[in-house]
Amino acid sequence: MLGKLIGSGYFSDVYEYGDGKIIKLMKEFCPPQYAKREYDLTKAAHSRYPWAPAVYGIEKINNRYGVVMDKASGRPVSDILIFTGGLMLKRYLKLIVDYQLKLHSILDTTLPPYEEVLENNLQKVGLSETQKEFIRKYAKTLPRLSRMCHEDFHTDNVVIKGDKVTVLDWSTAYSGNPLSDAVNMQIIMRLPIKHKKTGFPVSLVAWFFKVLIRRIYFKEYLKRTGCTMEQINAFLLPAAVIRLGEGIPVECEEALYKMIRDELKRLGFTQPAR
């Protein structure tokens, strides 16, 4: 039986579901394979990365499919930062980088390869065939690796209670270059997403914190890895295409298309993207 609603996103609602468990129930517009993908990817992640939740199966409730998994103990980092007024921002962003690097250290050939994920999402976005072909050719020039990547590793998806850390939402996990994963913090912090608790558009204060989060995160990531922002930003174009193809709130679509247009222009493709 469904318990208390504890979270809601673009694709799913999360309910308590028995002792110590939750069910991530896909929205009615989601086909059954969404739940199957979430289950398979989370199970694969948990087998190699103990900070991913364990999963127990797929349930059908009122024509909606959901994944049963362990309930994460604690609060998302984003909630902690709001509660503390951002006073612990540096500490928690360093922790996020630490757990992301633990993930990136894992050699993996079980998750979908980055090239396959990019191709699948290229088929979903509103770009011309010449633009898509340009992106395919450009992506082939980028350094290829087979490391575990999350694609959505940010403050909402890292839950903390004391020393216990849980990383949520593995529905877009893949095997690829860690820099293609890190660049997503650049994208996420530039999107005009309404704050889930106030319902208001991103305020000036929230915008300031996004800039600060981006700055602190990348300073720590560059320090820990020795890479450069140029190397990370080389993955911005394909990463933006993947995020757009995976499905996002309407208010974010134009921002992503603009990001893609700007990157296409910077890389030498001048035809308008839409």
PLY file of the C-alpha trace (Angstrom):
ply
format ascii 1.0
element vertex 274
property float x
property float y
property float z
element edge 273
property int vertex1
property int vertex2
end_header
0.00 0.00 0.00
1.21 3.48 -0.84
2.30 5.51 2.13
3.13 9.19 2.47
4.16 11.13 -0.64
7.74 12.24 0.08
8.85 13.64 -3.26
7.74 14.50 -6.76
9.64 15.10 -9.98
9.09 15.51 -13.70
8.82 11.75 -14.38
7.85 10.26 -11.03
6.38 10.54 -7.53
8.06 8.92 -4.53
6.00 7.30 -1.77
6.82 5.45 1.41
6.22 1.75 0.74
6.58 -0.43 3.79
9.27 -0.53 6.44
12.43 1.25 5.30
11.42 1.25 1.64
9.97 3.60 -0.95
8.45 3.20 -4.38
9.45 5.53 -7.19
6.21 5.56 -9.16
6.41 6.74 -12.74
3.86 9.28 -14.00
0.99 7.97 -16.12
2.54 9.26 -19.35
5.65 7.11 -18.80
5.72 3.73 -20.59
6.64 0.59 -18.58
10.22 0.63 -19.88
10.94 3.77 -17.81
10.54 1.76 -14.60
12.48 -1.15 -16.11
15.37 1.14 -17.02
15.38 2.72 -13.54
15.40 -0.73 -11.94
18.15 -2.14 -14.16
20.46 0.87 -13.90
20.02 1.29 -10.14
20.64 -2.41 -9.59
23.79 -2.27 -11.74
25.00 0.82 -9.91
24.38 -0.66 -6.45
26.35 -3.79 -7.33
29.49 -1.68 -7.87
28.82 1.52 -5.93
27.46 0.90 -2.41
26.08 4.44 -2.05
23.36 3.69 -4.62
20.15 2.29 -3.05
19.30 -1.40 -3.27
16.26 -2.21 -5.44
13.70 -4.97 -4.86
11.43 -5.10 -7.87
8.89 -3.38 -10.10
5.27 -2.93 -9.01
2.21 -1.83 -11.00
-0.23 0.43 -9.14
-3.25 1.99 -10.86
-1.70 1.61 -14.32
1.55 3.19 -13.14
4.84 1.31 -12.83
7.24 1.89 -9.97
10.56 0.69 -8.60
10.75 -0.46 -4.98
14.03 0.47 -3.29
15.60 1.32 0.04
14.52 4.61 1.57
17.43 7.03 1.85
18.06 8.20 5.42
18.54 11.91 5.93
18.04 15.04 3.84
19.21 16.10 0.39
22.23 18.39 0.40
20.08 21.09 -1.24
17.72 21.09 1.77
20.63 21.23 4.21
22.11 24.21 2.36
18.77 26.05 2.46
18.33 25.28 6.16
21.83 26.54 7.01
21.67 29.56 4.72
24.54 28.23 2.63
26.99 28.43 5.55
28.24 24.88 4.88
28.31 25.21 1.09
32.01 24.51 0.63
31.99 21.51 2.97
29.06 19.80 1.23
30.24 20.53 -2.31
33.60 18.98 -1.45
31.69 15.94 -0.21
29.72 15.78 -3.48
32.95 15.87 -5.49
34.42 13.18 -3.24
31.53 10.75 -3.83
31.40 11.55 -7.53
35.10 10.75 -7.86
34.53 7.45 -6.06
32.01 6.68 -8.79
34.32 7.82 -11.58
37.09 5.55 -10.31
35.05 2.45 -11.25
35.83 0.89 -14.62
32.52 -0.23 -16.13
31.24 -2.07 -19.20
27.76 -2.96 -17.87
26.00 0.40 -18.12
24.90 1.82 -21.50
27.91 3.34 -23.33
27.99 7.12 -23.69
27.92 6.93 -27.49
24.70 4.90 -27.41
23.08 7.30 -24.92
23.99 10.27 -27.12
22.65 8.63 -30.27
19.36 7.68 -28.59
18.82 11.23 -27.41
19.84 12.81 -30.71
16.81 11.04 -32.18
14.50 12.83 -29.72
15.60 16.46 -30.01
14.44 19.13 -32.46
17.65 19.63 -34.41
18.26 19.35 -38.12
19.92 16.26 -39.55
23.00 18.28 -40.48
23.28 19.54 -36.92
22.90 16.01 -35.54
25.60 14.73 -37.88
27.90 17.56 -36.83
27.36 16.61 -33.17
28.02 12.92 -33.89
31.30 13.72 -35.61
32.32 16.15 -32.89
31.57 13.64 -30.11
33.86 11.11 -31.80
36.78 13.52 -31.36
36.37 13.57 -27.57
38.47 11.24 -25.38
36.67 7.97 -24.67
36.73 6.14 -21.34
34.52 3.49 -19.71
33.91 4.74 -16.16
30.69 4.76 -14.18
28.82 8.06 -14.66
25.58 9.31 -13.14
24.51 12.23 -15.43
22.57 13.99 -12.64
25.01 14.14 -9.71
23.95 17.29 -7.84
22.70 18.62 -4.51
19.14 17.25 -4.84
20.34 13.70 -5.47
22.85 13.33 -2.63
21.18 12.52 0.71
23.07 12.69 4.00
22.44 11.61 7.58
25.47 11.74 9.83
28.17 9.70 8.09
25.70 7.89 5.82
25.51 9.05 2.19
23.03 7.87 -0.45
23.12 8.90 -4.10
19.71 8.81 -5.80
18.26 8.78 -9.32
20.25 6.39 -11.51
17.80 6.45 -14.42
20.32 8.11 -16.75
23.52 6.37 -15.61
26.02 5.36 -18.31
29.59 4.28 -18.95
31.82 7.04 -20.29
34.37 9.75 -19.67
34.05 11.27 -16.15
34.39 14.75 -17.65
31.14 14.19 -19.56
29.51 13.66 -16.16
31.17 16.61 -14.40
30.06 19.06 -17.11
26.44 18.47 -16.08
26.93 20.65 -13.01
27.64 23.49 -15.45
24.36 22.78 -17.26
22.16 22.21 -14.19
23.27 25.41 -12.50
22.46 27.44 -15.63
18.89 26.17 -16.05
15.94 28.37 -14.94
14.24 25.76 -12.75
11.59 26.97 -10.30
12.38 26.15 -6.70
10.37 23.12 -5.65
9.51 24.45 -2.18
8.45 28.01 -2.96
6.93 27.64 -6.41
8.46 30.95 -7.39
10.91 31.51 -10.24
14.56 31.44 -9.30
15.22 34.60 -7.30
18.32 36.76 -7.34
19.53 35.03 -4.19
19.03 31.58 -5.69
20.82 32.71 -8.85
23.75 33.90 -6.71
23.92 30.51 -4.98
23.88 28.71 -8.33
26.88 30.75 -9.45
28.62 30.05 -6.14
27.86 26.32 -6.29
29.26 26.11 -9.81
32.41 28.00 -8.83
33.15 25.99 -5.67
32.31 22.64 -7.26
34.58 23.12 -10.27
37.41 24.58 -8.19
37.37 21.42 -6.10
36.92 19.10 -9.09
39.84 20.66 -10.98
42.02 20.53 -7.87
41.23 16.85 -7.26
41.55 15.65 -10.87
44.13 17.97 -12.44
41.91 18.55 -15.48
41.00 21.98 -16.91
37.68 23.73 -17.53
38.48 23.63 -21.24
38.62 19.83 -21.09
35.33 19.66 -19.17
33.51 22.18 -21.36
34.48 20.20 -24.45
31.66 17.84 -23.40
29.08 20.62 -22.99
27.43 20.20 -26.41
26.73 16.43 -26.28
25.81 16.66 -22.59
23.22 19.37 -23.32
21.75 17.22 -26.12
21.48 14.22 -23.77
19.80 16.26 -21.04
17.33 17.74 -23.54
16.54 14.32 -25.00
15.99 12.72 -21.59
13.08 15.09 -20.97
12.98 18.27 -18.91
10.41 20.81 -17.70
9.12 23.11 -20.43
10.69 26.20 -18.84
14.14 24.66 -19.32
13.84 23.65 -22.97
14.62 27.02 -24.56
17.60 27.50 -22.24
19.02 24.16 -23.41
18.35 24.89 -27.07
20.16 28.21 -26.65
23.07 26.41 -24.98
23.20 23.99 -27.92
23.00 26.80 -30.48
25.79 28.70 -28.75
28.03 25.63 -28.64
27.33 24.76 -32.27
28.31 28.31 -33.24
31.44 28.24 -31.08
32.51 24.98 -32.69
32.00 26.29 -36.22
28.43 25.29 -37.10
26.57 28.50 -37.96
23.16 27.24 -39.17
20.37 28.16 -36.67
19.36 25.23 -34.46
15.61 25.80 -34.67
0 1
1 2
2 3
3 4
4 5
5 6
6 7
7 8
8 9
9 10
10 11
11 12
12 13
13 14
14 15
15 16
16 17
17 18
18 19
19 20
20 21
21 22
22 23
23 24
24 25
25 26
26 27
27 28
28 29
29 30
30 31
31 32
32 33
33 34
34 35
35 36
36 37
37 38
38 39
39 40
40 41
41 42
42 43
43 44
44 45
45 46
46 47
47 48
48 49
49 50
50 51
51 52
52 53
53 54
54 55
55 56
56 57
57 58
58 59
59 60
60 61
61 62
62 63
63 64
64 65
65 66
66 67
67 68
68 69
69 70
70 71
71 72
72 73
73 74
74 75
75 76
76 77
77 78
78 79
79 80
80 81
81 82
82 83
83 84
84 85
85 86
86 87
87 88
88 89
89 90
90 91
91 92
92 93
93 94
94 95
95 96
96 97
97 98
98 99
99 100
100 101
101 102
102 103
103 104
104 105
105 106
106 107
107 108
108 109
109 110
110 111
111 112
112 113
113 114
114 115
115 116
116 117
117 118
118 119
119 120
120 121
121 122
122 123
123 124
124 125
125 126
126 127
127 128
128 129
129 130
130 131
131 132
132 133
133 134
134 135
135 136
136 137
137 138
138 139
139 140
140 141
141 142
142 143
143 144
144 145
145 146
146 147
147 148
148 149
149 150
150 151
151 152
152 153
153 154
154 155
155 156
156 157
157 158
158 159
159 160
160 161
161 162
162 163
163 164
164 165
165 166
166 167
167 168
168 169
169 170
170 171
171 172
172 173
173 174
174 175
175 176
176 177
177 178
178 179
179 180
180 181
181 182
182 183
183 184
184 185
185 186
186 187
187 188
188 189
189 190
190 191
191 192
192 193
193 194
194 195
195 196
196 197
197 198
198 199
199 200
200 201
201 202
202 203
203 204
204 205
205 206
206 207
207 208
208 209
209 210
210 211
211 212
212 213
213 214
214 215
215 216
216 217
217 218
218 219
219 220
220 221
221 222
222 223
223 224
224 225
225 226
226 227
227 228
228 229
229 230
230 231
231 232
232 233
233 234
234 235
235 236
236 237
237 238
238 239
239 240
240 241
241 242
242 243
243 244
244 245
245 246
246 247
247 248
248 249
249 250
250 251
251 252
252 253
253 254
254 255
255 256
256 257
257 258
258 259
259 260
260 261
261 262
262 263
263 264
264 265
265 266
266 267
267 268
268 269
269 270
270 271
271 272
272 273
